[in-house]
Amino acid sequence: MEEPGEKEAHENSFELWRMYFGFRSQLARWLTIRFTADAGPEKKGVKTSEAEDHTHTVDGDQAYGLFVKYAWFDVEPLKDLHLRAGVIENPYHEGIDSFWGYRYVVKNVGEDNKYYDSADLGAYLKYLLPRETGSVLAGVVNGAG
């Protein structure tokens, strides 16, 4: 039988494994910005370029890092036409998360099975269809995640 606090450093301990913090602001009717940071443990053996098979390794189990999750600006030059650039959300990820709605409970299917990264460096042009029936989007990303 374990006594209280045997696995923790102290009897009254608190652990925080990962957190996001940031802001999103509409600076003008036509300009929105977002910055979100991700703080958490670094992964061991993370591939930074599959084509070159380059792997970044981190020593120790408790290494924490601070990463930029999102950092973009969104300009609306014409009504319902948006240009977003920077470290942007993957549109699939954003769409599935808005449909699923339980990101803080469990990852969505695409991210959990590593079909795509949740964010990437790039830009896209998005047109919102009339009466909120959907959107048309075209863009480019660097593909490194």
N, C-alpha and C positions, 0 to 999 in steps of 0.2 A: 504494500500500500504506500502511495506517495503522500508525503506531507505537503501542506500548502507552500508554494514557492520553491520546491525542489528543482524544477526545471528552469525557473527564472533566476535572474541575478539577485533579486530581492523579493521578499514576500509580497509586497505591494508593487508589482511592476506593470508597465504598460508598453505595448509594442505597436509600432506603426510601420507597416511594411512598404506602403506605397501611398503617394498622394499627388493630386493635381492641384495647381493653383494658378490663377491668372485673371485676366479681365477681357471683356468684350465691350466695345463702345462705338456708338454711332456718333461720329464727330460732325457730320453734316447729313442732310437728307440723302446725299449721293455717296457718302464715304463711311465705311465701317471698318474697324480694325479689331484684331483679336491676338492675344498672346496668352499661351498656356504653357506652363512648365510642368514637368513630370519628375518627381523625386522618388527614387526607389533603388533597390539593390541591382547592381549591374549583373548581367548574365555572363556565365562562363562560356567561352567558346562561341561568341557571336560572330557569324560570318558577315564581313563588311562588304565583300564583293565575291559573289559566287563564281563569276567568270574567271577571276584570278585565284580563287580558292584561298583568299586571304582571311585569316581568322584572328579576331581580337580576343585575348584571354585576360581574365582578371584573377589575381591571386586573392585568396581568402574568401570566406563565405559572407562576411558582413560588409563588403565594399558597397557603398552607396554612391549614386551619381545623380546629377541634376541635368536633365535633358530638356531641350525645347520640343514640345509636343506639337503646338500650332503657333505660327507667327505669320499672319497674313493681313492683307488689306483687300477690301472689296469696294470697287468703284461701280456706280450705276450711271453710265453716261446717258442712257436713254431709259425710259420707263420699261421695267421688267427685263432689262438686259444688264447682266452683271459680269464684270471681269474681276476674278479673284486670283491673287498671286502671292507666293511666299511658301511657307511650310503649310500646306493645305490638307484638309480632310480628304480622304479617299471618298469620292461620291457614293460608291457602293456601300461603304462602311457607314457613312452619314445617313443614307436612305434606309438601310436595314436597321440601324439604331433607332431612327425615328419610328419605324414600324414596330420593332421589338419592344423598345422602351424600358428594358430591364438591364441596362449595361452594368449597373452597380451590383447586380445579383450574379450574373454570369455573362461571359463574353458572347458576342453573336457568332453564328455558325462560320462565317467567312474568316473572322479573325482567329477563332479557336482552332480551326483546321489549317490555318496559315495559307489561305487562298490569296490574301492580300494584306498589305500593311494598313494601319488605320490612318496614317498620314505620310506625306511625301513632299519633296521640294518640287514645285511646278506652278502651273497656271492653267486656268480654264475660263471659258466664256460660256455663260449660262443664260438661256432665254426662258422666262416663266410663261407658260402657256395661259391663254385667257381662262377666266373662271376657276383658277387653281386646279386645272385638270392634269398638271404635270409640268415637266420642263424638258428642254433639249440642251445637252451639254457637250462641249468638245474641249479637250485640253491635252496637255503634255505634262509628264512627271519624269523625274530622273530614275525612278524604279529601284532606288536603294533602300527605301523605307525609313 
